[in-house]
């Protein structure tokens, strides 16, 4: 079974490699994770918003 740490690493790798859009990078929101049986759910947000908190950088539909 995949650990939460391993799942987070795979998810962050996906965000960095495949989910970037027009130069906007995404990152996992610290502490925002759920696990149901063997399935994980992670919240993500634009890396710029997580770093600076500027609402102009927020990815719509996530928080």
C-alpha positions as CSV (number, residue, x, y, z in Angstrom):
1,X,0.0,0.0,0.0
2,X,1.2,3.5,-0.8
3,X,2.1,5.7,2.2
4,X,0.8,9.3,2.5
5,X,4.3,10.6,2.1
6,X,4.8,8.6,-1.1
7,X,1.4,9.7,-2.5
8,X,2.2,13.3,-1.7
9,X,5.5,13.0,-3.5
10,X,3.9,11.5,-6.6
11,X,1.2,14.1,-6.6
12,X,3.7,17.0,-6.3
13,X,5.8,15.5,-9.1
14,X,2.6,15.4,-11.3
15,X,1.8,19.0,-10.5
16,X,5.4,20.1,-11.4
17,X,5.6,18.1,-14.5
18,X,2.2,18.1,-16.0
19,X,-0.3,20.4,-14.4
20,X,1.6,23.7,-14.9
21,X,-0.4,26.0,-17.1
22,X,1.1,29.0,-18.9
23,X,3.9,29.3,-16.4
24,X,1.7,29.0,-13.4
25,X,3.2,26.3,-11.1
26,X,1.1,24.4,-8.6
27,X,1.9,23.0,-5.2
28,X,0.2,20.9,-2.5
29,X,-1.4,22.9,0.3
30,X,0.3,21.9,3.5
31,X,-1.9,19.9,5.9
32,X,-4.8,19.6,3.4
33,X,-5.0,15.9,2.7
34,X,-7.6,13.2,3.2
35,X,-7.4,9.4,3.1
36,X,-10.2,7.0,2.6
37,X,-9.1,3.4,2.7
38,X,-6.2,3.4,0.3
39,X,-7.1,6.5,-1.7
40,X,-5.7,10.0,-1.1
41,X,-7.0,13.4,-1.8
42,X,-4.8,16.5,-1.8
43,X,-5.6,20.2,-2.1
44,X,-3.4,22.2,-4.4
45,X,-3.0,25.9,-5.2
46,X,-0.8,28.1,-7.3
47,X,2.8,28.1,-5.9
48,X,2.8,32.0,-6.1
49,X,-0.3,32.3,-4.0
50,X,1.0,29.9,-1.4
51,X,4.3,31.7,-1.2
52,X,3.0,35.4,-1.2
53,X,-0.7,35.2,-0.4
54,X,-1.6,37.6,-3.2
55,X,-5.2,37.0,-4.2
56,X,-4.3,37.9,-7.8
57,X,-2.3,34.6,-7.9
58,X,-5.1,32.3,-6.5
59,X,-6.1,29.4,-8.7
60,X,-9.9,29.7,-9.1
61,X,-11.8,26.9,-7.6
62,X,-9.3,25.7,-5.0
63,X,-8.3,26.9,-1.5
